[in-house]
Amino acid sequence: MDQIKAIRGFVRAVELGSLSAVAREQHTTQPTVSKMIAALEKELGVRLLERSTTSLTLTDQGKRFYERSKRVLEEFSEAVSDARGLTEKPAGQLRVNAPLGLGQLRLNALVLEFLALYPDIEVELILNDRFVDLVEDGVDVALRLAGSLPPNVIARKIAASQRYLVAAPAYLERYPEIRSPADLASHRYIGFARPANGEVTELSGPGGTLEIVTRSRYQVNSSLAIRESFLMGAGLGICPSWLVHDLVASGQLRRVLPEWSAAGQEASLLYPSRRYQSLRATLFMQFLAEKIPQLPGFTAPSFLR
């Protein structure tokens, strides 16, 4: 059995909605297409499609196989073009994952700029603050901030963001003045839920590096909620510059102990550990690697400076 041909027939059956439509497109007969897909199911040992006289319905296994099969066909076509030395045109869908806060505040505008440059590329941007399985979820490129990275991906560091203490002027006026890191223990601290190091914070400054134990009455797993909480005067905390750079510049937030800062936050591009990358994914990663270090609150990683 020609597996590529069978997979292509299966994908087109899903997209066109009937086996007879595939038969017409491929200039063959409906029974031929049906036998080809049945042979594919037999070889895989799973049922991909539930057939009726009027419709086709994907099984759960069929849904997963369909998503992966589309990418196999795209990569096969691109590999053939590359081997033949043909000029490849950037086109097709790109599935991108990124943190919610960074996506809404910064990345959304960059994606729209990228789409304007490449009108034949489509982007599905999925924003959440959890590590996704790039292969299982069909993600072409992920942008992640700090944290440990999964072992089955390739990571490319593209930018860094300084992390420092901030609070609203209204908060600072209500509570005792902060003259040294030791004063932080008696203040209302807002932090990210389930921080990697508990509530022990390392700050570096004129006195070297100190460990500060903080106690958060409020923790939240959203950088946007933390940003809003600072603005409301609910407390102080450490956050990356990209999240609050505009608020500090406008005076809505102030830096606390400006001589002190925490370890910076690194931004990395992740992609599945496979040898072949589509042109659209390569172009998108190149675009972000150039643009993100230029965003307010970001710099190029240290090894590029």
Solvent accessible surface area in square Angstrom, and as a share of the most:
residue,aa,sasa,rsa
1,M,111,0.50
2,D,87,0.45
3,Q,89,0.39
4,I,47,0.24
5,K,109,0.46
6,A,0,0.00
7,I,22,0.11
8,R,96,0.35
9,G,0,0.00
10,F,0,0.00
11,V,7,0.04
12,R,67,0.24
13,A,0,0.00
14,V,38,0.22
15,E,81,0.36
16,L,71,0.35
17,G,38,0.36
18,S,37,0.24
19,L,12,0.06
20,S,45,0.29
21,A,17,0.14
22,V,0,0.00
23,A,4,0.03
24,R,167,0.61
25,E,82,0.37
26,Q,53,0.24
27,H,173,0.77
28,T,52,0.30
29,T,77,0.45
30,Q,76,0.34
31,P,74,0.47
32,T,68,0.40
33,V,1,0.00
34,S,29,0.19
35,K,148,0.63
36,M,28,0.12
37,I,0,0.00
38,A,47,0.36
39,A,42,0.32
40,L,3,0.01
41,E,12,0.05
42,K,174,0.74
43,E,98,0.44
44,L,71,0.35
45,G,63,0.61
46,V,54,0.31
47,R,121,0.44
48,L,0,0.00
49,L,1,0.00
50,E,88,0.39
51,R,72,0.26
52,S,68,0.44
53,T,144,0.84
54,T,126,0.74
55,S,54,0.35
56,L,38,0.19
57,T,79,0.46
58,L,37,0.19
59,T,21,0.12
60,D,92,0.48
61,Q,80,0.36
62,G,0,0.00
63,K,110,0.47
64,R,134,0.49
65,F,46,0.19
66,Y,29,0.11
67,E,82,0.37
68,R,115,0.42
69,S,2,0.02
70,K,56,0.24
71,R,32,0.12
72,V,70,0.40
73,L,22,0.11
74,E,58,0.26
75,E,38,0.17
76,F,84,0.35
77,S,63,0.41
78,E,21,0.09
79,A,42,0.33
80,V,42,0.24
81,S,24,0.16
82,D,98,0.51
83,A,89,0.69
84,R,175,0.64
85,G,67,0.64
86,L,101,0.50
87,T,138,0.80
88,E,53,0.24
89,K,142,0.60
90,P,30,0.19
91,A,40,0.31
92,G,27,0.26
93,Q,68,0.30
94,L,0,0.00
95,R,60,0.22
96,V,0,0.00
97,N,0,0.00
98,A,0,0.00
99,P,11,0.07
100,L,59,0.30
101,G,1,0.01
102,L,2,0.01
103,G,0,0.00
104,Q,101,0.45
105,L,51,0.26
106,R,37,0.13
107,L,2,0.01
108,N,74,0.38
109,A,69,0.53
110,L,12,0.06
111,V,9,0.05
112,L,107,0.53
113,E,71,0.32
114,F,0,0.00
115,L,50,0.25
116,A,84,0.65
117,L,104,0.52
118,Y,56,0.21
119,P,115,0.72
120,D,64,0.33
121,I,6,0.03
122,E,108,0.48
123,V,31,0.18
124,E,65,0.29
125,L,47,0.23
126,I,44,0.22
127,L,51,0.25
128,N,35,0.18
129,D,58,0.30
130,R,137,0.50
131,F,89,0.37
132,V,11,0.07
133,D,70,0.36
134,L,6,0.03
135,V,56,0.32
136,E,109,0.49
137,D,50,0.26
138,G,10,0.10
139,V,4,0.03
140,D,7,0.04
141,V,0,0.00
142,A,1,0.00
143,L,0,0.00
144,R,14,0.05
145,L,30,0.15
146,A,43,0.34
147,G,60,0.57
148,S,100,0.64
149,L,65,0.33
150,P,35,0.22
151,P,136,0.86
152,N,70,0.36
153,V,20,0.11
154,I,72,0.37
155,A,45,0.35
156,R,110,0.40
157,K,91,0.38
158,I,4,0.02
159,A,0,0.00
160,A,20,0.15
161,S,2,0.02
162,Q,88,0.39
163,R,68,0.25
164,Y,11,0.04
165,L,1,0.00
166,V,0,0.00
167,A,0,0.00
168,A,4,0.03
169,P,30,0.19
170,A,52,0.41
171,Y,0,0.00
172,L,44,0.22
173,E,135,0.60
174,R,138,0.51
175,Y,60,0.23
176,P,95,0.60
177,E,116,0.52
178,I,22,0.11
179,R,186,0.68
180,S,45,0.29
181,P,6,0.04
182,A,78,0.60
183,D,49,0.25
184,L,4,0.02
185,A,57,0.44
186,S,94,0.61
187,H,13,0.06
188,R,103,0.38
189,Y,23,0.09
190,I,5,0.02
191,G,12,0.12
192,F,87,0.36
193,A,27,0.21
194,R,225,0.82
195,P,51,0.32
196,A,108,0.84
197,N,118,0.61
198,G,40,0.38
199,E,55,0.25
200,V,63,0.36
201,T,20,0.11
202,E,94,0.42
203,L,1,0.00
204,S,54,0.35
205,G,26,0.25
206,P,107,0.68
207,G,58,0.56
208,G,38,0.37
209,T,82,0.48
210,L,73,0.36
211,E,115,0.52
212,I,17,0.09
213,V,78,0.45
214,T,4,0.02
215,R,175,0.64
216,S,23,0.15
217,R,201,0.73
218,Y,105,0.40
219,Q,65,0.29
220,V,24,0.14
221,N,99,0.51
222,S,23,0.15
223,S,18,0.12
224,L,44,0.22
225,A,26,0.20
226,I,11,0.06
227,R,37,0.13
228,E,102,0.46
229,S,11,0.07
230,F,0,0.00
231,L,68,0.34
232,M,144,0.64
233,G,1,0.01
234,A,49,0.38
235,G,0,0.00
236,L,0,0.00
237,G,0,0.00
238,I,22,0.11
239,C,3,0.02
240,P,15,0.09
241,S,9,0.06
242,W,5,0.02
243,L,3,0.01
244,V,0,0.00
245,H,71,0.32
246,D,58,0.30
247,L,8,0.04
248,V,40,0.23
249,A,83,0.64
250,S,72,0.46
251,G,42,0.40
252,Q,91,0.40
253,L,1,0.01
254,R,116,0.42
255,R,69,0.25
256,V,8,0.05
257,L,14,0.07
258,P,80,0.50
259,E,109,0.49
260,W,21,0.08
261,S,25,0.16
262,A,11,0.09
263,A,78,0.60
264,G,48,0.46
265,Q,29,0.13
266,E,69,0.31
267,A,0,0.00
268,S,6,0.04
269,L,0,0.00
270,L,1,0.00
271,Y,40,0.15
272,P,2,0.01
273,S,67,0.43
274,R,82,0.30
275,R,245,0.89
276,Y,64,0.24
277,Q,32,0.14
278,S,10,0.07
279,L,50,0.25
280,R,12,0.04
281,A,1,0.01
282,T,45,0.26
283,L,35,0.17
284,F,0,0.00
285,M,14,0.06
286,Q,95,0.42
287,F,18,0.07
288,L,0,0.00
289,A,20,0.16
290,E,103,0.46
291,K,51,0.21
292,I,1,0.01
293,P,25,0.16
294,Q,127,0.56
295,L,30,0.15
296,P,67,0.42
297,G,15,0.14
298,F,12,0.05
299,T,69,0.40
300,A,28,0.21
301,P,3,0.02
302,S,82,0.53
303,F,132,0.55
304,L,117,0.58
305,R,171,0.62
